[in-house]
């Protein structure tokens, strides 16, 4: 079994893992200790959800469709011929749209942006998710409250969750909150001078006491059994609760009129608990689909900050590199559709993204039918890959080197554990090959076409956004 350091791709938390390979097959994912992120623990999805790497639906060969009829499958082609076919289409294109991906590495997204140009680079998420990601980014860039690590979430002594379904969206963060409710009762242990290794004495002192954990959302789960108070409502009502808590804690937050008396009482209890805590934590996420909920969470944290507390914010994002993709900037998928439909471009490059999971099928069909050429890089067969004129097999995380940014804003690297069979290689390498093949000798070679190794990719990524300068 040979192993390499990796990052879990299944949610936005970026848990550290060790990937193990034997005889060309990924055999095991084990937890890798990181004191600030996942510590000693890994959720079941991260530990056992790796079979997609070994799937019989993996794309292993480059495919080219020479006929204009896209109902006919592409046929296997040697890599040089596939690259030359794609490069010829790119040279003759009226304009090229690049669609990135929140599950692809920073290097792959930067390579695509370099190839098509920043003005023609789109994030590969719909307009609503685009708005949510930008809201989170603006709050963390401009606000006074920093983002919380998982370790800091464990150390929090009062928590308010607004709208996030943590068991499904960020399981390791849910475990951290189960640790956080021990913080306030453990203060009694310190007052009694009981050593924490003395389990019987600690249990006797703590009994069944729990610290404050308030959960506002739309769906009940077993996790709510550990909450001090719960509130179930539509996302806009959850946001109103958050704004009311912020207004109760301090001045400056929007006032919320016409709240029912029982909700007003809950608001007061939440505000009192957060105000008495030393390390309060506010959690929200994009899963509720409500920008107002994100803004409400920020208002609560900012109100606590103005009261002299040391609060932390934690925003749960949809995918493993959603934060990194947002840092790069770019338009939404809807804008990419408009670019093709309005004739500004006629060629599309899709990076590790199934657009049928992002938008209405009829809109995606119209987008592909209007485009003259579709180039797709991905690892598994799906509906978008089936529409490709050129399909290039992309490496998965354990088969590649790359960088991801988790929901905290922590930049983390993963490393290749084995070289895959067939024509498979990292997407940024495919894009670099396309850049070299597309460049005319008279124009010289620049941008992604100059990338020869991973160091070149990292250097270009460091220059892609101010926050990435130190990677």
ROVEXZA-383593 format. One record per residue (C-alpha): residue in three letters; x, z, y. Coordinates in Angstrom, 1 decimal, always signed. Layout:
N
(pt "ala",(X,Z,Y))
...
//
This chain:
471
(pt "unk",(+0.0,+0.0,+0.0))
(pt "unk",(+1.5,-1.0,+3.3))
(pt "unk",(+0.1,+0.5,+6.5))
(pt "unk",(+0.0,+0.0,+10.3))
(pt "unk",(-1.4,+1.8,+13.2))
(pt "unk",(-4.8,+0.5,+14.3))
(pt "unk",(-7.9,+1.2,+16.4))
(pt "unk",(-11.4,+1.4,+15.1))
(pt "unk",(-13.5,-1.5,+16.4))
(pt "unk",(-17.0,-0.2,+15.6))
(pt "unk",(-17.9,+1.6,+18.9))
(pt "unk",(-16.4,+2.2,+22.3))
(pt "unk",(-14.6,+5.5,+21.6))
(pt "unk",(-11.4,+3.8,+20.3))
(pt "unk",(-10.7,+6.3,+17.4))
(pt "unk",(-7.1,+6.0,+16.1))
(pt "unk",(-6.8,+4.8,+12.5))
(pt "unk",(-4.3,+3.7,+9.9))
(pt "unk",(-5.1,+0.5,+8.1))
(pt "unk",(-3.8,+0.0,+4.6))
(pt "unk",(-3.3,-3.4,+2.8))
(pt "unk",(-2.3,-4.2,-0.8))
(pt "unk",(-1.9,-7.7,-2.3))
(pt "unk",(-3.4,-9.5,+0.8))
(pt "unk",(-6.6,-7.3,+0.9))
(pt "unk",(-7.5,-4.5,+3.3))
(pt "unk",(-7.9,-1.5,+1.0))
(pt "unk",(-8.2,+1.6,+3.1))
(pt "unk",(-8.9,+2.9,+6.6))
(pt "unk",(-7.6,+6.5,+7.2))
(pt "unk",(-7.8,+8.7,+10.2))
(pt "unk",(-4.7,+8.8,+12.5))
(pt "unk",(-4.3,+12.0,+14.5))
(pt "unk",(-4.6,+11.7,+18.3))
(pt "unk",(-5.1,+15.0,+20.0))
(pt "unk",(-6.9,+13.4,+23.0))
(pt "unk",(-9.2,+11.1,+21.1))
(pt "unk",(-10.5,+11.6,+17.5))
(pt "unk",(-8.2,+14.5,+16.5))
(pt "unk",(-8.4,+14.9,+12.7))
(pt "unk",(-11.8,+13.3,+12.3))
(pt "unk",(-13.3,+9.8,+11.8))
(pt "unk",(-16.9,+8.8,+11.3))
(pt "unk",(-18.2,+7.1,+8.2))
(pt "unk",(-18.6,+3.8,+10.0))
(pt "unk",(-15.0,+3.8,+11.0))
(pt "unk",(-13.7,+4.9,+7.6))
(pt "unk",(-15.8,+2.6,+5.4))
(pt "unk",(-16.9,-0.3,+7.6))
(pt "unk",(-13.9,-2.5,+7.0))
(pt "unk",(-15.2,-4.9,+4.3))
(pt "unk",(-15.8,-7.6,+6.9))
(pt "unk",(-12.1,-8.2,+6.8))
(pt "unk",(-12.4,-9.1,+3.1))
(pt "unk",(-15.7,-10.9,+3.4))
(pt "unk",(-16.4,-14.2,+1.5))
(pt "unk",(-17.8,-15.4,+4.9))
(pt "unk",(-14.4,-15.3,+6.5))
(pt "unk",(-13.3,-18.5,+8.2))
(pt "unk",(-9.9,-19.4,+6.7))
(pt "unk",(-9.4,-23.1,+7.6))
(pt "unk",(-9.6,-25.1,+10.8))
(pt "unk",(-12.7,-27.3,+10.8))
(pt "unk",(-13.4,-30.4,+12.9))
(pt "unk",(-16.7,-32.2,+13.4))
(pt "unk",(-15.9,-35.9,+14.2))
(pt "unk",(-19.6,-37.0,+14.2))
(pt "unk",(-21.8,-36.3,+17.3))
(pt "unk",(-24.5,-35.0,+14.9))
(pt "unk",(-24.1,-31.2,+14.9))
(pt "unk",(-26.4,-30.7,+12.0))
(pt "unk",(-23.5,-32.0,+9.8))
(pt "unk",(-20.8,-29.5,+8.9))
(pt "unk",(-17.3,-29.9,+10.2))
(pt "unk",(-14.6,-30.8,+7.7))
(pt "unk",(-11.3,-29.0,+7.0))
(pt "unk",(-8.4,-30.4,+9.0))
(pt "unk",(-4.7,-29.6,+9.2))
(pt "unk",(-3.9,-27.4,+12.2))
(pt "unk",(-1.9,-30.0,+14.2))
(pt "unk",(-4.7,-32.5,+14.0))
(pt "unk",(-7.3,-29.9,+14.9))
(pt "unk",(-5.3,-28.8,+17.9))
(pt "unk",(-4.7,-32.3,+19.1))
(pt "unk",(-8.4,-33.2,+18.7))
(pt "unk",(-9.4,-30.1,+20.7))
(pt "unk",(-6.7,-30.8,+23.3))
(pt "unk",(-7.9,-34.4,+23.7))
(pt "unk",(-11.4,-33.2,+24.4))
(pt "unk",(-10.1,-30.6,+26.9))
(pt "unk",(-8.1,-33.2,+28.8))
(pt "unk",(-11.1,-35.5,+29.1))
(pt "unk",(-13.5,-32.7,+30.0))
(pt "unk",(-15.3,-32.7,+33.4))
(pt "unk",(-15.0,-28.9,+33.4))
(pt "unk",(-14.4,-26.2,+30.8))
(pt "unk",(-16.3,-22.9,+30.5))
(pt "unk",(-14.6,-20.0,+28.7))
(pt "unk",(-16.8,-17.3,+27.2))
(pt "unk",(-15.0,-14.1,+26.4))
(pt "unk",(-15.9,-11.2,+24.1))
(pt "unk",(-16.1,-7.4,+24.3))
(pt "unk",(-14.9,-7.2,+20.7))
(pt "unk",(-11.8,-9.4,+21.3))
(pt "unk",(-8.4,-7.9,+22.5))
(pt "unk",(-7.3,-7.9,+26.1))
(pt "unk",(-4.7,-10.5,+25.3))
(pt "unk",(-7.2,-12.9,+23.8))
(pt "unk",(-9.5,-12.6,+26.8))
(pt "unk",(-6.6,-13.0,+29.3))
(pt "unk",(-5.4,-16.0,+27.4))
(pt "unk",(-8.8,-17.7,+27.7))
(pt "unk",(-9.1,-16.8,+31.3))
(pt "unk",(-5.6,-18.3,+31.9))
(pt "unk",(-6.6,-21.5,+30.1))
(pt "unk",(-9.9,-22.2,+31.8))
(pt "unk",(-9.2,-20.5,+35.2))
(pt "unk",(-10.7,-17.3,+36.6))
(pt "unk",(-13.6,-19.1,+38.2))
(pt "unk",(-14.7,-20.6,+34.8))
(pt "unk",(-14.2,-17.4,+32.8))
(pt "unk",(-17.4,-15.5,+31.7))
(pt "unk",(-17.7,-12.2,+30.0))
(pt "unk",(-19.9,-13.2,+27.1))
(pt "unk",(-22.6,-10.6,+27.8))
(pt "unk",(-26.0,-11.1,+29.3))
(pt "unk",(-26.8,-10.5,+33.0))
(pt "unk",(-28.3,-7.0,+32.3))
(pt "unk",(-25.3,-5.7,+30.3))
(pt "unk",(-23.1,-7.3,+32.9))
(pt "unk",(-24.8,-5.2,+35.6))
(pt "unk",(-24.5,-2.0,+33.5))
(pt "unk",(-20.8,-2.5,+32.9))
(pt "unk",(-20.2,-3.1,+36.5))
(pt "unk",(-22.2,+0.0,+37.5))
(pt "unk",(-20.0,+2.1,+35.2))
(pt "unk",(-16.8,+0.5,+36.5))
(pt "unk",(-17.8,+1.1,+40.1))
(pt "unk",(-18.7,+4.8,+39.5))
(pt "unk",(-15.4,+5.5,+37.8))
(pt "unk",(-13.3,+3.5,+40.3))
(pt "unk",(-14.9,+5.0,+43.5))
(pt "unk",(-16.2,+8.4,+42.5))
(pt "unk",(-14.3,+11.7,+42.6))
(pt "unk",(-15.0,+12.7,+39.0))
(pt "unk",(-12.7,+11.5,+36.2))
(pt "unk",(-13.7,+10.2,+32.8))
(pt "unk",(-13.6,+12.6,+29.9))
(pt "unk",(-11.6,+12.3,+26.7))
(pt "unk",(-13.2,+13.3,+23.4))
(pt "unk",(-10.9,+16.4,+23.5))
(pt "unk",(-12.2,+17.3,+26.9))
(pt "unk",(-15.7,+16.9,+25.6))
(pt "unk",(-15.0,+19.4,+22.9))
(pt "unk",(-13.7,+21.9,+25.5))
(pt "unk",(-16.7,+21.6,+27.7))
(pt "unk",(-18.8,+24.7,+28.1))
(pt "unk",(-22.1,+23.0,+29.3))
(pt "unk",(-23.3,+19.5,+28.5))
(pt "unk",(-26.1,+17.2,+29.8))
(pt "unk",(-26.8,+14.0,+27.9))
(pt "unk",(-28.9,+11.4,+29.7))
(pt "unk",(-30.4,+8.6,+27.6))
(pt "unk",(-27.6,+8.1,+25.0))
(pt "unk",(-28.3,+8.1,+21.3))
(pt "unk",(-24.9,+9.5,+20.3))
(pt "unk",(-25.3,+9.5,+16.6))
(pt "unk",(-25.7,+5.7,+16.6))
(pt "unk",(-23.7,+4.8,+19.7))
(pt "unk",(-20.7,+7.2,+19.5))
(pt "unk",(-20.7,+9.4,+16.4))
(pt "unk",(-17.3,+11.0,+17.0))
(pt "unk",(-18.5,+12.1,+20.5))
(pt "unk",(-21.6,+13.7,+18.8))
(pt "unk",(-19.2,+15.8,+16.7))
(pt "unk",(-17.3,+16.8,+19.8))
(pt "unk",(-20.5,+18.2,+21.3))
(pt "unk",(-21.1,+20.3,+18.2))
(pt "unk",(-17.7,+21.8,+18.9))
(pt "unk",(-18.5,+22.2,+22.6))
(pt "unk",(-21.5,+24.5,+22.0))
(pt "unk",(-19.0,+27.1,+20.6))
(pt "unk",(-17.1,+27.4,+23.8))
(pt "unk",(-19.3,+29.9,+25.7))
(pt "unk",(-19.9,+32.2,+22.7))
(pt "unk",(-16.1,+32.2,+22.0))
(pt "unk",(-15.5,+33.8,+25.4))
(pt "unk",(-17.0,+37.0,+24.0))
(pt "unk",(-14.4,+36.8,+21.2))
(pt "unk",(-11.7,+36.7,+23.8))
(pt "unk",(-13.2,+39.6,+25.7))
(pt "unk",(-13.1,+41.7,+22.5))
(pt "unk",(-9.5,+40.6,+21.9))
(pt "unk",(-10.4,+39.3,+18.4))
(pt "unk",(-7.8,+36.8,+17.1))
(pt "unk",(-9.4,+33.5,+16.4))
(pt "unk",(-7.9,+33.3,+12.9))
(pt "unk",(-10.0,+36.3,+11.9))
(pt "unk",(-13.0,+34.3,+10.8))
(pt "unk",(-15.2,+37.2,+9.7))
(pt "unk",(-14.8,+39.1,+12.9))
(pt "unk",(-15.3,+35.9,+15.0))
(pt "unk",(-18.5,+35.1,+13.1))
(pt "unk",(-19.8,+38.7,+13.6))
(pt "unk",(-19.1,+38.5,+17.4))
(pt "unk",(-20.6,+35.1,+17.9))
(pt "unk",(-23.6,+35.4,+15.5))
(pt "unk",(-25.9,+32.4,+16.1))
(pt "unk",(-25.2,+32.0,+19.8))
(pt "unk",(-24.7,+28.5,+21.2))
(pt "unk",(-23.6,+27.2,+24.5))
(pt "unk",(-25.9,+25.0,+26.7))
(pt "unk",(-26.5,+21.5,+25.5))
(pt "unk",(-29.3,+19.5,+27.1))
(pt "unk",(-30.4,+16.2,+25.7))
(pt "unk",(-32.7,+13.8,+27.4))
(pt "unk",(-33.6,+10.6,+25.6))
(pt "unk",(-36.3,+8.6,+23.9))
(pt "unk",(-35.8,+9.3,+20.2))
(pt "unk",(-35.5,+12.5,+18.2))
(pt "unk",(-32.8,+13.0,+15.5))
(pt "unk",(-31.3,+15.9,+13.6))
(pt "unk",(-28.7,+16.2,+16.4))
(pt "unk",(-31.4,+17.6,+18.7))
(pt "unk",(-31.7,+20.7,+16.5))
(pt "unk",(-28.5,+21.9,+18.2))
(pt "unk",(-29.8,+21.4,+21.8))
(pt "unk",(-30.7,+24.2,+24.1))
(pt "unk",(-33.5,+22.0,+25.5))
(pt "unk",(-34.7,+18.5,+24.9))
(pt "unk",(-36.6,+16.0,+27.0))
(pt "unk",(-38.1,+12.8,+25.5))
(pt "unk",(-39.2,+10.1,+28.0))
(pt "unk",(-38.7,+6.5,+29.1))
(pt "unk",(-35.3,+5.6,+30.6))
(pt "unk",(-36.6,+5.7,+34.2))
(pt "unk",(-38.1,+9.1,+33.7))
(pt "unk",(-34.8,+10.3,+32.2))
(pt "unk",(-33.1,+9.0,+35.3))
(pt "unk",(-35.6,+10.9,+37.5))
(pt "unk",(-34.7,+14.1,+35.6))
(pt "unk",(-31.0,+13.5,+36.3))
(pt "unk",(-31.6,+12.9,+40.0))
(pt "unk",(-33.7,+16.0,+40.2))
(pt "unk",(-30.9,+18.1,+38.5))
(pt "unk",(-28.4,+16.6,+41.0))
(pt "unk",(-30.7,+17.5,+43.9))
(pt "unk",(-31.1,+21.0,+42.7))
(pt "unk",(-27.4,+21.6,+42.3))
(pt "unk",(-26.4,+20.3,+45.7))
(pt "unk",(-27.5,+18.5,+48.8))
(pt "unk",(-27.0,+14.8,+49.2))
(pt "unk",(-28.6,+13.6,+46.0))
(pt "unk",(-31.9,+11.7,+46.2))
(pt "unk",(-35.0,+14.0,+46.1))
(pt "unk",(-37.5,+13.4,+43.2))
(pt "unk",(-41.1,+14.2,+44.2))
(pt "unk",(-44.1,+14.7,+41.9))
(pt "unk",(-42.4,+16.1,+38.9))
(pt "unk",(-44.6,+18.1,+36.5))
(pt "unk",(-44.1,+21.8,+36.6))
(pt "unk",(-42.6,+22.0,+33.1))
(pt "unk",(-40.1,+19.3,+34.0))
(pt "unk",(-39.2,+21.2,+37.3))
(pt "unk",(-38.6,+24.3,+35.2))
(pt "unk",(-36.3,+22.3,+32.8))
(pt "unk",(-34.5,+20.9,+35.8))
(pt "unk",(-33.8,+24.4,+37.1))
(pt "unk",(-32.6,+25.6,+33.7))
(pt "unk",(-30.2,+22.6,+33.5))
(pt "unk",(-28.9,+23.0,+37.0))
(pt "unk",(-28.3,+26.8,+36.5))
(pt "unk",(-26.4,+26.2,+33.2))
(pt "unk",(-24.2,+23.5,+34.7))
(pt "unk",(-23.6,+25.4,+37.9))
(pt "unk",(-22.4,+28.5,+35.9))
(pt "unk",(-20.1,+26.5,+33.7))
(pt "unk",(-16.4,+26.0,+34.3))
(pt "unk",(-16.0,+22.7,+32.5))
(pt "unk",(-19.4,+20.9,+32.7))
(pt "unk",(-19.8,+17.4,+31.1))
(pt "unk",(-22.3,+14.7,+31.9))
(pt "unk",(-22.9,+11.9,+29.4))
(pt "unk",(-24.8,+8.7,+29.8))
(pt "unk",(-24.5,+5.2,+28.4))
(pt "unk",(-25.5,+1.6,+28.5))
(pt "unk",(-27.7,+1.9,+25.4))
(pt "unk",(-30.7,+3.0,+27.3))
(pt "unk",(-30.5,-0.2,+29.4))
(pt "unk",(-31.0,+1.7,+32.6))
(pt "unk",(-28.6,+1.5,+35.6))
(pt "unk",(-30.5,+4.3,+37.2))
(pt "unk",(-29.6,+6.6,+34.3))
(pt "unk",(-25.9,+5.9,+34.9))
(pt "unk",(-26.3,+6.5,+38.6))
(pt "unk",(-28.2,+9.8,+37.9))
(pt "unk",(-25.3,+11.0,+35.7))
(pt "unk",(-22.8,+10.2,+38.4))
(pt "unk",(-24.9,+12.1,+41.0))
(pt "unk",(-25.1,+15.2,+38.8))
(pt "unk",(-21.3,+15.1,+38.3))
(pt "unk",(-20.6,+14.5,+42.0))
(pt "unk",(-22.9,+17.4,+43.0))
(pt "unk",(-21.0,+19.7,+40.7))
(pt "unk",(-17.7,+18.4,+42.1))
(pt "unk",(-18.9,+19.2,+45.6))
(pt "unk",(-19.7,+22.8,+44.4))
(pt "unk",(-16.1,+23.3,+43.5))
(pt "unk",(-16.5,+22.8,+39.7))
(pt "unk",(-14.3,+20.6,+37.5))
(pt "unk",(-16.9,+18.3,+35.9))
(pt "unk",(-16.2,+15.3,+33.7))
(pt "unk",(-18.2,+12.1,+33.1))
(pt "unk",(-18.5,+10.2,+29.8))
(pt "unk",(-20.1,+6.8,+29.7))
(pt "unk",(-20.8,+5.3,+26.2))
(pt "unk",(-20.3,+1.5,+26.2))
(pt "unk",(-21.6,-1.0,+23.7))
(pt "unk",(-18.4,-2.3,+22.1))
(pt "unk",(-14.7,-1.6,+21.4))
(pt "unk",(-13.4,-3.5,+24.4))
(pt "unk",(-16.3,-3.5,+26.8))
(pt "unk",(-14.3,-1.5,+29.4))
(pt "unk",(-11.3,-3.9,+29.1))
(pt "unk",(-13.5,-7.0,+29.5))
(pt "unk",(-15.2,-5.5,+32.6))
(pt "unk",(-11.8,-4.8,+34.1))
(pt "unk",(-10.9,-8.5,+33.9))
(pt "unk",(-14.0,-9.5,+35.8))
(pt "unk",(-16.0,-12.6,+35.4))
(pt "unk",(-19.5,-14.0,+35.4))
(pt "unk",(-22.4,-13.2,+32.9))
(pt "unk",(-23.5,-15.4,+30.0))
(pt "unk",(-26.5,-16.6,+32.1))
(pt "unk",(-24.1,-18.0,+34.7))
(pt "unk",(-22.2,-19.8,+32.0))
(pt "unk",(-25.4,-21.4,+30.9))
(pt "unk",(-26.1,-22.5,+34.4))
(pt "unk",(-22.6,-24.0,+34.8))
(pt "unk",(-23.3,-26.4,+31.8))
(pt "unk",(-26.9,-27.1,+32.7))
(pt "unk",(-26.0,-28.0,+36.3))
(pt "unk",(-23.3,-30.4,+35.2))
(pt "unk",(-20.3,-28.3,+36.6))
(pt "unk",(-18.7,-28.4,+33.2))
(pt "unk",(-19.3,-30.1,+29.8))
(pt "unk",(-17.0,-28.3,+27.4))
(pt "unk",(-17.2,-24.7,+26.1))
(pt "unk",(-14.7,-22.4,+24.5))
(pt "unk",(-16.3,-19.4,+22.8))
(pt "unk",(-14.0,-16.5,+21.9))
(pt "unk",(-15.0,-14.2,+19.0))
(pt "unk",(-18.6,-14.1,+20.1))
(pt "unk",(-22.0,-15.0,+18.5))
(pt "unk",(-24.1,-16.1,+21.5))
(pt "unk",(-27.2,-15.9,+19.4))
(pt "unk",(-26.8,-12.1,+19.4))
(pt "unk",(-26.5,-12.1,+23.2))
(pt "unk",(-29.4,-14.3,+24.5))
(pt "unk",(-32.6,-15.9,+23.5))
(pt "unk",(-32.1,-18.5,+20.7))
(pt "unk",(-33.9,-21.2,+22.7))
(pt "unk",(-31.5,-20.8,+25.7))
(pt "unk",(-28.4,-20.8,+23.4))
(pt "unk",(-29.7,-24.0,+21.7))
(pt "unk",(-30.2,-25.7,+25.1))
(pt "unk",(-26.7,-24.6,+26.2))
(pt "unk",(-25.1,-26.0,+23.1))
(pt "unk",(-27.1,-29.2,+23.1))
(pt "unk",(-26.1,-29.9,+26.7))
(pt "unk",(-22.4,-29.3,+26.1))
(pt "unk",(-20.3,-32.3,+25.1))
(pt "unk",(-17.7,-30.3,+23.1))
(pt "unk",(-17.8,-26.8,+21.7))
(pt "unk",(-14.7,-25.0,+20.5))
(pt "unk",(-15.1,-21.7,+18.7))
(pt "unk",(-12.6,-19.1,+17.6))
(pt "unk",(-13.9,-16.4,+15.3))
(pt "unk",(-13.3,-14.6,+11.9))
(pt "unk",(-16.8,-14.8,+10.3))
(pt "unk",(-19.4,-17.6,+9.9))
(pt "unk",(-22.4,-17.2,+12.1))
(pt "unk",(-24.9,-19.3,+14.0))
(pt "unk",(-22.5,-20.0,+16.9))
(pt "unk",(-19.7,-21.0,+14.6))
(pt "unk",(-22.0,-23.4,+12.9))
(pt "unk",(-22.5,-25.3,+16.2))
(pt "unk",(-18.7,-25.8,+16.8))
(pt "unk",(-17.1,-29.2,+17.1))
(pt "unk",(-13.8,-27.4,+16.5))
(pt "unk",(-13.7,-24.1,+14.6))
(pt "unk",(-10.5,-22.1,+14.6))
(pt "unk",(-10.1,-19.1,+12.3))
(pt "unk",(-9.3,-16.0,+14.3))
(pt "unk",(-7.6,-12.9,+12.9))
(pt "unk",(-9.4,-9.5,+12.7))
(pt "unk",(-7.9,-6.3,+14.1))
(pt "unk",(-5.8,-5.4,+11.0))
(pt "unk",(-4.4,-8.9,+10.9))
(pt "unk",(-3.2,-9.0,+14.5))
(pt "unk",(-1.5,-7.2,+17.4))
(pt "unk",(-3.5,-6.4,+20.5))
(pt "unk",(-4.8,-4.0,+23.0))
(pt "unk",(-8.2,-2.4,+23.6))
(pt "unk",(-9.6,-0.2,+26.4))
(pt "unk",(-12.0,+2.5,+25.2))
(pt "unk",(-15.0,+3.9,+27.2))
(pt "unk",(-12.7,+6.6,+28.7))
(pt "unk",(-10.5,+3.9,+30.2))
(pt "unk",(-7.7,+4.7,+27.7))
(pt "unk",(-5.6,+1.6,+26.9))
(pt "unk",(-4.6,+1.6,+23.2))
(pt "unk",(-2.6,-0.8,+21.0))
(pt "unk",(-3.3,-1.9,+17.4))
(pt "unk",(-0.7,-3.5,+15.1))
(pt "unk",(-0.8,-6.1,+12.4))
(pt "unk",(-0.8,-4.7,+8.9))
(pt "unk",(-0.6,-8.0,+7.0))
(pt "unk",(-0.4,-11.7,+7.5))
(pt "unk",(-3.7,-13.3,+6.4))
(pt "unk",(-4.1,-16.4,+4.1))
(pt "unk",(-5.0,-19.8,+5.3))
(pt "unk",(-4.8,-21.0,+8.9))
(pt "unk",(-5.8,-17.6,+10.4))
(pt "unk",(-4.0,-16.3,+13.4))
(pt "unk",(-4.7,-14.3,+16.6))
(pt "unk",(-7.0,-15.9,+19.1))
(pt "unk",(-4.5,-15.7,+21.9))
(pt "unk",(-2.1,-17.7,+19.7))
(pt "unk",(-4.7,-20.4,+19.2))
(pt "unk",(-5.3,-20.5,+23.0))
(pt "unk",(-1.6,-20.7,+23.7))
(pt "unk",(-1.4,-23.7,+21.3))
(pt "unk",(-4.3,-25.3,+23.1))
(pt "unk",(-2.6,-24.7,+26.5))
(pt "unk",(+0.6,-26.4,+25.4))
(pt "unk",(-1.2,-29.3,+23.8))
(pt "unk",(-3.4,-29.8,+26.8))
(pt "unk",(-0.6,-29.7,+29.4))
(pt "unk",(+0.6,-33.0,+30.6))
(pt "unk",(+4.4,-33.5,+30.7))
(pt "unk",(+4.2,-34.6,+34.3))
(pt "unk",(+2.5,-31.4,+35.3))
(pt "unk",(+4.8,-29.1,+33.4))
(pt "unk",(+3.8,-26.1,+31.3))
(pt "unk",(+2.4,-22.9,+32.9))
(pt "unk",(+0.1,-20.0,+32.2))
(pt "unk",(-0.9,-19.3,+28.6))
(pt "unk",(+1.0,-22.4,+27.5))
(pt "unk",(+4.2,-20.5,+28.1))
(pt "unk",(+3.3,-17.7,+25.7))
(pt "unk",(+5.6,-17.7,+22.7))
(pt "unk",(+5.2,-14.1,+21.4))
(pt "unk",(+3.3,-10.9,+21.8))
(pt "unk",(+5.5,-9.6,+24.6))
(pt "unk",(+4.6,-12.7,+26.6))
(pt "unk",(+0.9,-11.9,+26.0))
(pt "unk",(+1.4,-8.3,+27.1))
(pt "unk",(+3.2,-9.2,+30.2))
(pt "unk",(+0.5,-11.7,+31.3))
(pt "unk",(-2.2,-9.0,+30.5))
(pt "unk",(-0.4,-6.5,+32.7))
(pt "unk",(-0.8,-8.8,+35.6))
(pt "unk",(-4.4,-9.6,+34.9))
(pt "unk",(-5.9,-6.5,+36.6))
(pt "unk",(-4.4,-3.7,+38.8))
(pt "unk",(-5.4,-1.0,+36.3))
(pt "unk",(-3.5,-2.7,+33.5))
(pt "unk",(-0.1,-2.9,+35.4))
(pt "unk",(+1.5,-0.2,+33.3))
(pt "unk",(+0.8,-1.4,+29.8))
//
